[in-house]
């Protein structure tokens, strides 16, 4: 099957509206939308369930049960075709058409701060990489405009800003290598300042160095960190995530999954599930660290350490894996992983995992739903 076009190719001249729609279903910028969230949003198109089911199959050709950004853009574009009475065909995705109408949702289009033109400055020594005070002020403003979370900006937000510079892809890849000093796929304020400064230097025709100049290295940062990045990859910032931090004992997993969590009414899920919203959120953090290839799944190799550090016998851990790997694919999605953490927590509390999953243990994305929450169909569009 031919690869899907890029989000930009799918959205065409309406990219800002598609971005606005996407930000509503992936507000935290995880880069992937779970099936139930995507289904609820796409049903706002008022299209029939038969059409939506066909759209889902075309947007999720590998049947992963979730959509990345490209898949979500494809689903939205196909909704637009269906609303206009046009044929649903992947080959037509590059055709321009008005964006889909999603019920009463009015997309809020946020303008990304564009990289201002480089300032006119006098020639400087090519080895002088120091940041002038007025330059730092400008970079700091750009950082704040991108609305950092806990002092960090995820790579997918930085990518658009870097692309706006129109620099060659290999140059941008080199800049990302140098700026993401601790290789966590995100930029703190200093790392962002470094990235912007290198962009401006490149625009001024300075050759980007192969190692970060001393003037740009902050105190406390490692100077021998390996350079890992691939700007040509679908997600430019799919930099290798650091190893999963060690969990020294059973209590660490108890704290991670949140033994005392109580799900507030505002976070109750439409379907009863043994994994609470807090447990899911805690497990999601581990999942994002463990998903080294950013494919939306974790393999046994990727989470072996997490399982073993629980201190449970390998036979118990193997049974828990078998319970959660419902399709026996050798991988777990985000909800299956959260369930495995919940079962480990239960065992640590003295409750043995069942011989087979009870109905309220099955991850919602692997169930069949109706609007009333009754199990019906796994294609998510009943």
N, C-alpha and C positions, 0 to 999 in steps of 0.2 A: 504494500500500500504506500502510495506517495506520501512524503512528509507534508504536514500541514504548513501553510504559509505563516510568516511571522505576524504578530499582533498588528504591527504597523501596516502590513500589506492587507490584512483583513479589514481593518477599520478605514483605511483610505483617508479621505478628507475629513472624516468624522472621528478621528482618533481621540480628541479631547472628550467627546461624549462617551465613547466606549471606555476610556480610562475612568471617567466619573462613575459609570455603572459598575465597573470592576471594583473600584475602591469601596463601594457599598457592600459588596459581598466578601471582600478581603481587606477590611479596614486596617489590620495590623501588618499587612504586607508580607504574609507568609509565602506567597507565590503559588498557592494551591487552594482550591475551594472544595470543601467536602460535598459529597453528593446531595445531602439533604439541604444544605444552604443554597447550593446552585439550583436545585429543583424548585425550592420555594420562590426564589427570585424569578426564575424563568416562567413560572406559572402566572406571574403578573402580566405576561404578554397576552393573556386571555386566549391563547391558542388551545386547540383540543389536546387531550392527553395522548392521542395517537400521533399527532404531529410532534409533540414535545418528546415522546419516546424515540421517534425517528431522529430528531435533532440531537438527542443525547447520544445515540449510537454513533452518529457522525462526528460529534465533538470529542467523544471518548473512544476512539477506534481500538485502543488496547484494553478496554474494559477494566480500567484501574479503579473505577468507582469514585473518582474525583477528577476535577479539572484544573489544569494549570492555567496560566494567564492566556496562552494561545487558545486552549480549548474553550475557555469562557468567551473569548472574543468570537471564536467560530460559532458557538451556540447563539450568541447575540446576533451575529450576522445572518444566520439561518432563520432566526425569528423574524428579522426584518424582511427576508425573502418571503417567508410564509405569510406575513401580514400584507405584503404587496401582491400576493397571489402568484408568486413566481416559483419556479422549480427549485426544489432543495437538491443542490448538487455541489459537492466540494469543489469541483472544477470552476464553479462560478464565483468563488469567494473573492476574487480580485475585482469583480464588477462593482461599480459604485452604485450605492442605493442609500436612501435616507435611513438613518439609524432606527432601531426598533422602538416602539412605544411600550413602555413597561408600566402599564396601569397609570396610577396617579403619581408615580415617582418622577420627579424633576431632577435630572442629574445636575449636581453642583460641580461646575468646572473650576478646578483650581489651577491657576497659571503657575507653572514651575518657574522659579527665578532663573532667568537666563543669565549666562555668563556675560557680563558687560565687556565691551571692547577693551583690549589691553590699553593701559594708560601710556601716554607718550612720555617716555623717559629717556634720559641721556644714556649713551652707551655705557655698559658696565663690563667689568672684567668677567670673562666667561666662567671663572672659578668662584665668583662671588654669588652665593645662593642665599644670603641672608635676607630676611623678610623685613621690609621697612614698616614703620608704625602705621602709615596710611594704608598700606597694603593689607596688613593684619586686620584693620578695622573693616575693610571691604570684605575680606574672607569671613570674618566673624558674622557679618550681617547675612551673608549667603547661608552660613551654617544655621543661623536662627530661623531664616525663612523656610528651611526645609523641615522645621518642627522636629528636632531630635527627641528621641524617647530615652529617658534615663541617661542623657548625655551622649547618645550614640545615634548615628543615622545608618540604616541598613543599606547594603550595597545596591539593592534595586532602585533606591531613590537617587543615589549618587550617579548611577549609570546614565540616566537621562541628562543630567547636568554635564557630565563629561562628553557625552555624544554631541551636545549642543555646540561644543567648541569646534567641531568639524575636523579635529585632528585625526591623523591616520590611526587605524585600529591598533597597529603594533605599538605606536607611541602611547596610546591610552592604556594599553595593557601594561606597559613598562611603568607608567605613572601609578597605576593601581598597585603594582608590585611594591613600589617604593613607599607609597602612602600608607597602605595597610600594614603597619609595622609589626603588629602582633598577630597578623594572619587570622583574624576572627570573622572576616567577611563583613565587618562594620567599621565605621570611622568615628573616632571620638573627635573632639574639637581640634586638637592639635593635628591629628592625622588628616582631617578634612582641610585644614589650612595648608598643610604640606601638599595635598593633591591639587588644590586650586593654584598654589604658587608655581608648581611644576607645569600646570596647564598654561599659565600666563608666560612662563619662561619659554615653553615650546612654541607658543604663538609668536613670541618675539624672536624665533629662529635659533634659540639656544638648544644645543644638543642635550637630551636628557641623559644624566649620568647612569652608570650601571649599578652604582651603590649610592645610598642616601648620603648626601653631603653632611659633614659634621654640623653645619649651621642649622640643619633642619631636623637633627636627631634630638628628641626631648630627653631630659634626664629620666633614668629608670627604665628606658626602653631597651630591649635586647638589640645588640648590634650584629648578632650572628644569625638572626631569624632567617629561615629559608624562604626564598621568594616563590610564592605559589599563586598563580592567577592565569586565567585563560579568557581573554576578552572576546575570542571568537565563539565561545560556548554560548548556548541559549541564554543562560543567566551569567552575565559578565562577571558577577561577583560570586560565582559558585566556588570561592576559594575554599581550600580544604579546611574543614572545621577541626579545631583541636581535639585531642583524645577526650573521651568521656572522663570527667573528673572522678577520682577514686571515691568509692563509698565504703568507708572503713569497716562498718559493721551493720547489723540488721537494723539498728535504730535509725541509721541514716536513711534507709529506704522508707522506714515508717514516717520520718519527718518529711521526706520528699513527696510521698504520696498523700500525706496529710491525714493521720488517723483520726483527728478530732474535727475534721471538716464537717460543716453543716451547710447544706445548699440553701441559700436564700431563695424566697419565692420568685424573685426577679430573674433568677438563673435556672429555674426549673426547665428541664427539657420536655418537649412535647410527648416523648415516649418514656416510660419507666425504664431506667437502666441502672444497674448496680453501681456503675462508676459515676460519682458525683461530678459536677462542673469543676469543683476545685481539684479533685483527683485528676481529671482530664487535663486541666491547665498545667498542673505540676508535671504530669507525664509528658505533655507536649514539649516542655523545655528540654527534657532529656532526649525526646524523639528528634528534635531539630539538631541537637548535637550529634546524635548517632547516625542520622541519615547522611552519610558522607557523600554519596553521589547525588543527593538532592532529587531523588526520583519519587519521593512521596511514600517510600517503603523502607523498612529496615530488615536486613537479613540476619540470620543467626550469628554470623561472624561479627556484624556491626554491633550487636547488643549482647554478645557472649559475656563480656566483662560485667555488665550491669546485672545479669542474671547470677553469675557466680559470686559476685560480691554480696549477695543476699545471705550467703552462708547456707543455703538450702542444699540438700542432696541433689546430685545431678539427675537422679531418676525422677524426683519431684519436678525439677525445672523442665525436664524433657516432656513430662505430662502436661505441664502448664503451656508449654510451647504448642503441643499438639492440639490442646483445647482452643487456643487462640488462632492458630493457623487453619481456619475453617476450610479454606479451599486447597490446603496442602500445597501451596505454591512456594513454600520455603521463605516467604516474606510476610511481614505484618504491616498493615497500614497504621495510621495514627491512632485510630480507635482500638484496633486489635492490640497494639502495644500498650495502650492505657489499661486495657482489660488484663493483660499479663502482669502489669505492675500491681493492679488491684488484687489479683489472685495470689501474688507473692506476699502482699501485705496481709491478706487473710491467713495464709499459712503461717506467717510469722506471729500471728495472734492465736495460733493453735487451731485454725479452721482449715481442714483439708480441702483441696480442690475437688470438685465433683467428678464423677466418672465421665459425664458429658455436660455440656452447658445447659443451664436452665434457660427458659425463654427470656427472662429479664437480664441475662448475662450476655446475650447476643448483641454485638455492636450495632447501633442504629443504622449505620451505612450498609450493613449486610442484611437488614430486614426488609420487609415490604410494607409500605405505609399508605394510609389514606389521610385526608385532612383531620379526621377524628383520632388518628393515632392507631388505628387497627391495622394489624399486619396483613398486607396484601401482595405487594410485588417488588422484586429487587431492581427492576429497571427504573424505579423512582418516579415514574410518571403514570403509574397504575392505569 
